[in-house]
Amino acid sequence: MVDERRASGPPIPEWADPQQLDAPVRRALRGLESRNAGVVGQHLAAAGGLLDEDPAAALLHAQAARERASRIAVVREAVGVAAYHSGDFAEAARELRAYRRMSGDDSYRAVLADCERALGRPDVALRLVGEALTDGPAAEEVVELRLVEAGARQDLGELPAAALVLEAALGGRPTPDQLTSGDLGQLRLATAYADLLVARGDEQQAHIWFEAVMAADLDDETGVAARFDDVDIEDDAEDDAEADAEADLAGHDLGQGVPGSDDDVEDDHSAAPADPDAAGDGSVDVSAEEAGIGADYDPDEQDVEDEVAELLGEIPSPGFSDGQTAEPVTQVPPRPLPADQSGLFAAPGERPQHDAPTD
């Protein structure tokens, strides 16, 4: 029997129908008491429907399902995916590792490695990528692993190595005119390559690559076109603000009777020499010792004992009653999930499309 005092959660939307869930998920819930299975199914359906537009709300619903059914593998998968989308990478890694142990499904290896990146452990991410690549993964997973590998290299300040990873993944000595429509993996690699060119200071070549991606990505699945639209709007606003500031400064000079000239205005707006060490690319460079982990750190072993204790009922599963950490880990923006892992509750290639909320 579920302890109703612990099994709390957000209100379930009227549109959240458990029948939206994939058949294997519905079968997995049959081992629960019927009323509890219905509530868990509704929370999972709500999590799936909210994932794209409100991942934080999706995570709350997934966590509510876990409160009631922590021993169901697909429930732990739901929490892990929603946590990844909402930026809680520590919980995402913990839950997806639990899902892998419970189900035997290795489809989230690239996501787990990306979580290690986000948690400031690029060395661990590289090790996980290397282990996954030795298993001969499918082409789609190779793309995701190479993207994480290049990102981890960049986090470590190894930009030339990151470039080699992406160039090799694009076929070696790639050119923008090689991009083709319909190959999302190639377009995502090309987008990462263009971002890397920006980080290396080659703005002109990066722009050529971005234009090629947009030309081949008619539905903007990479999000590059939307990014450039945002940049254009921000640039216009910045130009207007600068013009207003210059006009105010000119009026001030005239009103005070202080001689002013174009050179004087430029001097007033000049910045102090930049600190080259402060002009980084926002990457995280944390060694294993600085992160408090040893060279033999294994994220899979880290929470095994807690997981076993939880499954045996010795400790409650994590949920809404958990306190917040005193010092949250600095996180980097998550990489979009692979195309075949963007759903919540089915094996790759069988993930359902959830109806959007109606209110």
C-alpha positions, 0 to 999 in steps of 0.5 A, a space after each residue: 500500500 502506498 503511503 499517501 503522506 509521502 506520495 505527494 506531487 503536483 495536480 494532475 492535468 485533465 489531459 494526462 491520459 495513461 493510454 497515451 503511454 506506450 504498451 510496454 510502459 502500461 505492462 510495466 505498471 500492471 504489477 502495481 495496485 490498480 489505483 496506484 497504477 492509474 495515478 502513476 500512469 497519469 503522472 507519467 503521461 503529464 511528464 511526457 506532455 510537459 517535457 518540451 514546454 515546461 521540463 521543470 513541471 515534467 520533472 515534478 510529475 516524474 518525481 511524483 510517479 517515483 514516489 509511488 513506484 520507485 522499483 519500476 524501471 521506466 519510472 526511473 527513466 522518466 525522472 532521469 530524462 526530465 531531470 536532464 531536460 530541466 538541468 538537474 544533471 546530478 539527479 539525471 545521472 543517478 536516475 538513468 544509472 538506476 534505470 540501466 541497472 534495472 532494465 539492462 538498457 544502455 541507450 543513455 550512455 551519451 547522456 550519462 557522459 554529458 551529465 558528467 561534463 555538466 557536473 565538471 568532470 570532463 575526464 570522467 565523461 571522456 572515459 565513459 565515451 571511450 568505453 561506449 565506443 569500444 562496444 561498437 554502438 549504432 551510428 546514431 549513438 556514435 554521433 552523440 558520443 562524438 559530440 560529448 567527446 568534443 565538448 569534453 575536450 573543449 572543457 579541458 581547453 583542448 580545442 585542436 583535439 575537439 576539432 579533430 574529433 568533429 572533423 573525423 566524425 564529419 568524414 575528415 577534412 569536411 567542407 560546408 557544401 558537403 552538408 545534406 538535408 535530412 541527416 540530423 546527426 551530420 547537421 548537429 556535428 556541423 553545428 558543434 563544429 561551427 561553435 568550435 570555430 567561434 571559440 577558436 576566433 574564426 568568426 568568418 569560417 564559422 558563419 559560412 558553416 552556420 549558413 550551410 547548416 541553415 540551408 540544409 536544415 529547413 525545419 530548424 531541427 538544430 535550432 541554428 536559425 532561431 539562434 541567429 534570429 535572437 542574435 539579430 534582435 539583440 544586436 539591434 537593441 544593443 545598437 539602439 542603446 549605444 546610439 542613445 548613450 552617445 546622444 546623451 553623452 553629447 548632450 551632456 558635453 554641450 550642456 556643461 560647456 566642456 569641449 567634446 569631439 568624436 575622439 573624446 567620445 571614443 576615449 570615454 567608451 574605451 575599455 581597460 585592457 582585457 585580462 587574457 585569462 578572463 576571456 575564456 570560453 566558459 568551459 569547465 576545467 576541473 581535475 579529478 583531484 580538484 573535484 574530490 574524486 580519485 583516478 578510479 572514480 566510477 559513477 556507476 559504483 557511486 550510488 549502487 549501495 544506496 540503490 540496493 538499500 532503496 530497493 530493499 526498503 531500507 531507505 526511502 526513495 528520493 522525492 519531494 521531501 529531500 532537502 536542497 543541497 547547501 552549495 549547488 553544483 555549477 552546471 553548464 547548459 545541457 546538450 539536446 537529447 538524441 533524436 531517438 531518446 527525446 521521449 520518455 517511456 519506450 525503447 529507442 524507435 518506439 517512443 510515443 508522441 504525447 499530446 500537448 496540454 490544452 490549458 
